[in-house]
Amino acid sequence: MEAALIIFALMVLFTFLGLGAYATVKVVGAAKRGVDRTITQARRTVEDTTLRAKSFGQVGVAGALAQLRLDLRTSMRTTQQALHDGVRVDRSLTESIGLFERLSAHGHELDEELKRLEQEPDRGRIAASLPDLRERTAKITQAADSLRWAARDRARRFAADDLDALSAQIETESDALRDWSPESVDELAAAAAAWDAAQAAGGGGTPRAAAAGPGSGPAAAPPQPRATEPAGGAQPAALDPAAPAAPYSWQKTRRPESTT
């Protein structure tokens, strides 16, 4: 019996040690990934700041290359963020993300080429290739901008449709709240009480005749109660209210900047 307890205690101990080691590995891995992301984002921030400084502070070929890289990176990063934010609420954007990933491969290839050309000493050769580089950059950025604005227009249209439906429901509920009876509830209650008093007295007349006394005139037929009018102090009923209806290579923590 004691040997079985010792074996069971050792098994429990080894289980806790194994779980502790697994948790430690997971925590260390998560921390390492977080540090790597932070370093990558910081590196991109420094590189973008450097490109921005070159595009404003340098003229000629160097400034043109820096501006092309800055335009490309800004457009791709902004589009990526818009698509991945939108797919959380609209799964139909999954196909758009696939298209963007294919476009992103061309964008990375062009960015690497522009980066190599920044170190090229033959400025004349680079100047001759600038028209082609500008055309390639424009094609990629225009495609990325088209995806981004299409996703934004789709989200804006959905929001407008939802607002229209909500406004219609509110108008219906407002009309229901205004649908009260034109006759006073107190007046109906008083007429009913007078009628009950006349019937109890055995006069068989109308409430008005009973209240005026004998000899006041011929008795009229008793009024018929209206099915649609509330009596006994009941409040008018309203209509029921309607039922209400991993990180990515272009991303950075700072707010994306306009490409224009």
Sequence and secondary structure as in RCSB ss.txt:
>XXXX:A:sequence
MEAALIIFALMVLFTFLGLGAYATVKVVGAAKRGVDRTITQARRTVEDTTLRAKSFGQVGVAGALAQLRLDLRTS
MRTTQQALHDGVRVDRSLTESIGLFERLSAHGHELDEELKRLEQEPDRGRIAASLPDLRERTAKITQAADSLRWA
ARDRARRFAADDLDALSAQIETESDALRDWSPESVDELAAAAAAWDAAQAAGGGGTPRAAAAGPGSGPAAAPPQP
RATEPAGGAQPAALDPAAPAAPYSWQKTRRPESTT
>XXXX:A:secstr
 HHHHHHHHHHHHHHHHHHHHHHHHHHHHHHHHHHHHHHHHHHHHHHHHHHHHHHHH  THHHHHHHHHHHHHHH
HHHHHHHHHHHTTT GGGHHHHHHHHHHHHHHHHHHHHHHHHTT S HHHHHHHHHHHHHHHHHHHHHHHHHHHH
HHHHHHHHHHHHHHHHHHHHHHHHHHHT   SS HHHHHHHHHHHHHHHHHT    HHHHHH TTSS        
 TTS  TT               TT  SS      
